[in-house]
Amino acid sequence: MPLACLVIPALSFACEVAERPALAAAAVALTDESRARVLERSERAASLGVWQGMPLRKATALCPGLIVLEQRPALVARIAAHLVEAIASISPIVEEGEPGVVYADIHGLEALYPRVGLVEQAIFDAVPPGLQPGLGIADTKFTAGIVARCALPGKVLRVEPARRRTSWRESRLPGCPSTTR
């Protein structure tokens, strides 16, 4: 049963950049609710020495032009709900993980998406622009989630099912003597 996992890393930050694309090239940091620490930062901010978990005061002292954004939980919840609904329009069996993570059973969708890559493209097309998701496809939820987190933005990583063993005799450990006579 192939499962797909769609992952949008750092959903809070991705939502802000998707709404304001000009921020993508700027030094930007997303702060926690107390405005004490940096939760996420842009590549530009990282190149200037800003890191996740850094005290906000230190980050702004290190990078005076740093654009500081506050979390918007309502926006994140709305986008996360939209992702689930969008993926549910492709597959009838969908499960929401943490915000920005959606699992879908894509088994049996071959009749709707007969060519290789059409299901994956439909999933990417369902994502609002600018969020840069990764997509993992595997036989298990765990594996699909891991490979989705490893996928580059806008790319699919697929783990093909392992070859099934035909008998317990084939499952011995390498280097151990055979138990067959």
C-alpha positions in Angstrom: 0.0 0.0 0.0 1.9 3.1 -1.1 1.6 6.1 1.2 2.5 9.7 0.4 3.7 12.2 3.0 3.7 15.9 2.1 6.0 18.0 4.4 6.3 21.7 4.5 9.3 22.3 6.7 9.0 25.2 9.2 5.4 25.8 8.2 5.1 29.1 10.3 8.0 30.6 8.5 7.0 29.2 5.1 3.6 30.8 5.4 5.1 34.2 6.1 7.5 34.0 3.1 4.7 32.7 0.8 2.5 35.7 1.7 5.5 38.1 1.2 7.8 36.6 -1.4 10.2 39.6 -1.2 11.2 38.3 2.2 12.8 35.2 0.7 16.0 36.9 -0.1 16.1 39.1 3.0 17.6 38.5 6.5 14.4 37.4 8.3 13.8 35.7 11.6 10.5 34.3 13.1 10.3 34.8 16.8 8.5 32.9 19.5 5.4 34.2 21.2 7.4 35.9 23.9 9.7 37.5 21.3 12.6 36.1 23.2 14.2 33.6 20.8 14.5 33.0 17.0 12.4 30.0 16.0 13.2 30.0 12.3 15.4 32.2 10.0 16.0 32.7 6.3 19.1 31.5 4.5 20.4 35.1 4.4 20.0 35.5 8.2 21.8 32.2 8.7 24.7 33.4 6.5 25.0 36.4 8.8 25.3 34.2 11.9 21.6 34.1 13.1 20.7 30.6 14.3 17.6 28.9 15.6 17.2 29.3 19.4 19.4 32.4 19.4 18.1 35.1 21.8 16.4 37.7 19.7 18.4 40.6 21.3 21.6 38.9 20.2 20.2 38.3 16.7 19.2 41.9 16.2 22.6 43.1 17.5 24.5 40.7 15.2 22.3 41.6 12.2 20.9 45.2 12.5 18.8 44.9 9.3 17.1 41.7 10.5 13.4 41.7 9.8 11.7 40.2 12.8 8.3 38.5 12.3 5.9 37.2 14.9 4.1 33.9 14.6 0.6 34.0 13.4 -1.1 30.9 14.7 -4.4 31.5 12.9 -2.6 31.8 9.5 -0.7 28.6 10.2 -3.9 26.7 11.3 -5.7 27.9 8.2 -2.9 26.8 5.8 -2.6 23.5 7.6 -6.3 22.8 7.3 -6.2 23.8 3.6 -3.4 21.3 3.0 -5.5 18.5 4.5 -8.5 19.5 2.4 -6.5 19.8 -0.7 -4.9 16.4 -0.3 -8.3 14.9 0.6 -9.5 16.0 -2.9 -6.9 13.6 -4.3 -7.1 10.7 -2.0 -10.0 9.6 0.2 -7.7 8.4 3.0 -5.8 11.3 4.5 -4.3 11.9 7.9 -2.9 15.1 9.3 0.4 14.9 11.2 1.9 17.9 12.9 1.0 21.2 11.1 2.5 21.1 7.6 2.6 17.3 7.5 -0.1 15.4 5.6 -0.2 11.6 4.9 -2.3 10.1 2.1 -3.0 6.5 1.0 -2.4 6.6 -2.8 -3.0 3.0 -3.4 -5.6 2.4 -6.1 -5.4 5.9 -7.6 -3.9 4.5 -10.8 -7.3 4.7 -12.6 -7.5 8.4 -11.9 -3.8 9.1 -12.5 -2.8 6.5 -15.1 0.7 7.8 -15.9 3.7 7.7 -13.6 4.1 11.0 -11.7 0.6 12.3 -12.2 -0.4 11.6 -8.5 2.7 13.4 -7.3 2.0 16.3 -9.6 -1.6 16.6 -8.4 -0.4 16.7 -4.8 2.1 19.4 -5.6 -0.5 21.4 -7.5 -2.8 21.2 -4.5 -0.3 23.1 -2.3 -0.6 26.9 -2.2 2.2 28.6 -4.1 5.4 29.5 -2.3 5.3 26.8 0.4 8.0 24.6 -1.1 6.9 21.1 0.0 8.8 17.9 -0.1 7.0 14.6 -0.9 7.9 11.1 0.2 6.4 7.9 -1.0 6.9 4.6 0.6 5.1 1.5 1.9 4.9 2.7 5.5 3.9 6.0 7.1 7.2 6.2 9.0 9.3 5.7 5.9 7.2 8.1 3.8 7.6 10.8 6.6 11.4 10.4 6.8 11.9 10.6 3.0 9.6 13.5 2.7 11.7 15.4 5.2 14.8 14.6 3.1 13.2 15.6 -0.2 14.3 18.9 -1.7 11.5 21.5 -2.1 9.2 20.6 -5.0 10.8 17.1 -5.3 9.6 13.6 -4.7 11.6 10.9 -3.0 10.3 7.3 -3.4 11.4 4.3 -1.5 10.5 1.1 -3.4 9.2 -1.8 -1.3 11.9 -4.2 -0.1 12.1 -7.6 -1.7 10.0 -10.0 0.3 11.7 -13.0 1.8 10.2 -16.3 0.7 11.1 -18.3 3.7 12.7 -17.9 7.2 15.8 -19.7 5.9 16.7 -16.8 3.7 16.6 -14.4 6.7 19.7 -15.5 8.4 22.2 -12.8 9.3 25.2 -12.3 7.1 28.2 -14.2 8.3 26.1 -16.7 10.3 26.2 -20.4 9.3 23.3 -21.7 7.3 20.7 -23.7 9.2 19.8 -25.8 6.2 21.2 -29.3 5.8 
